[in-house]
Amino acid sequence: MGDVVIREVRDWDITLLFLNMREADFEEVRAARGDVYGALVSAAKTSVQAWAAESHGQLLCLFGVAPISFIAGQGSPWLLGTNAMLRHRGRLIRQTPRYLARMLELFPHLSNFVDARNVKSIRFLKAMGFEMHAPIPYGKAGEPFIPFSMGVTHV
């Protein structure tokens, strides 16, 4: 299977992800934002830190953290993957705590929303220690999304 390399996002990674995104992630972004490609560009460009994971030159996923409020220490973590990511999930899960720690250094409180239908992402978030909350209507389509969070609640 090979090693997983984590590096900074390159401009063409956004297009590669868009063309090869897991269906569940694609549908989640479409339900939340409508314009999937625009949402990917926005996520990568507004993030304080953004990374790409690859194996033997094949893009697995993009992930990062965007500011919600610098003053309140709140950031929005995100991860969107390709189907190839699933073949390397064990290696990715082992590396994730290091990057979560970096996010929490910047933003002591992390929160975002996950599509309630995105079962694999929900399982991953739980495994990483995120607290899952009751689903609410969210995004352009008003679909049920689950808010999730980690870290201190008062900064």
N, C-alpha and C positions, 0 to 999 in steps of 0.2 A: 504493500500500500504506500509506503514511503513516508517521509517526514512531512510535517506540516510547518510551513514557514509563515510567520506573521510579519507583515511589513506595512509601511504607510500606503494609503490609497493613492493610486495613479488615476489620471483622468479617464483612461480607457477602461478601467475596472468597472465604472458605472454602466457603460454600454454592455460589457461582458455579463455583468450581473443581470441587467435588464433582459438580455437575450436568453439567459440560462436559469432564471430564477425558479425556485421551487414553486409549484402551483399554489400551495397554501400561503406562502409569503406574498406572491403576486396578488392573490385575491384579498389578502389582509390589507395591503397597501392601497389597492383599488377601492375597497370599502371605506377606508379611512380618509384617503386624500383625493381619489378620482384619477388624477394624472400620475401614473406609476413612475414614468421616467422622470418627470419633474420632481416628484417626491424623493427619488434617489439622489438626484443632483442636489436638492436642498439639504437632505440629511448629510451628505458628504461635505458640502461647503459650509454649513452652519455648525458642524461639530468642532468642538475644541480639540478632540482627538478622534481620528478615524483610522481604522486598520483594515487590511485585506489579509485573508488567510488563503494560502495556496499550497498545493502539493504537486511537485514536478511540473510547475508552470500552469497548472489547472486551477482556476479560481474556485474556491470553496464558499466563501462568504465575505461580506463586508460588515463591519460593526464599528460602533463608536459611541460617543456621548455628546449631546448637544445641550447648551445651557437652557434652562428654564428661567432661573434667576441666580445671577452671581451673588447678589446681596444675601439672598436666603440660602445659598449653598445648594441649590436644586438643579439636578441635571436629568436629562432624558436619555437613557441607554437604548440602543437599538442594534439589531442583528438581522440581516437578511441573507439567505443562502441559496445556493444552487443545489440541484439533486446530488451532485458529487459530494457535497458537505456530509450527507448522511453516511457515506462510506468511511468517513474519517471522524465521526462524532466522538469516539473515545479519546482520540488525540486532542481534539478541540476542547472537550470538557476538561481535560487535565490542564490545559493552558489558560482556560478562562479565568480562574481565580486571580491570577497575576494582573489581568487587565481590569477586572472588577475592582481590585485594590487601587489601581491607578485612577479609575473613575471616581471612587469614593474619596481619594485624596483631593481631587478637584471639587467634587460636589458631595458633601456628606449625606445628602439625601438623593436617591435615584428613584425615578418613577416614570412609567409610561403605560401604554395600553396594548393588549394582545387580543386579536380576534378570538372569540370564544370557540370558533370552529378549528383553530390552529392547534390541534392536540399535541403535536410533537414540540411545538414552541412552548406550550404551557408546561409540559413535562420537563423540558430543559430549564425553564425559569425556576420551577420548583426545586430542581436538583441544584441549582446555583444559589439557592437560599432566598429567593425573592418571596415576599408575602403577597398572596393573591387575594383580591377583594371581590365583592359581588359584581356580576356583570351589569353594565349600563349601556344604553344606546349611545353610539359614538360615531363620529365621522360623517362623511358626506351621505352615506347610505343609511345611517342610523342603526346599523347592525349591532348585535350584542358584543361588546368588548369587555375584557376583564382588566381593571386597573391593577398594576403590580408595583411594588415598592421595596426598597431596601435602605437601611441606614437610619440615621437619627431623624426624628420627626420635628425637632426644634433646633434651629441653628442660631 
